[in-house]
Amino acid sequence: MNSLYKVIITYELVFLLFWNILYLSNSDVENWFTEKFLTAVFVFLSTMALGATLMYIIFISLKISGISEYLKSIKDPRKNSNE
């Protein structure tokens, strides 16, 4: 489960970076945030929850189907097997 937390934390950081770039860009999103603050908070949190749910569904699907075990068994080509 440790890798799941890393994926979630990475997702959250990317999501926050995306929204900060969107907010600080020269678009009308800034006016939308100030005019409809509660709507903006709801959209922000709901899209974050939707993305986290999607990541969790992908993780569980890979685990149930056995693809994650297959991916773990593939040798890393960057590592030399002679060492």
Residue pairs with C-beta under 8 A, 6 or more apart in sequence:
4 56
4 59
7 55
7 59
8 52
8 55
8 56
11 51
11 52
11 55
12 48
12 52
15 47
15 48
15 51
19 44
22 29
23 29
23 30
23 33
24 30
32 40
33 40
62 68
62 71
75 81
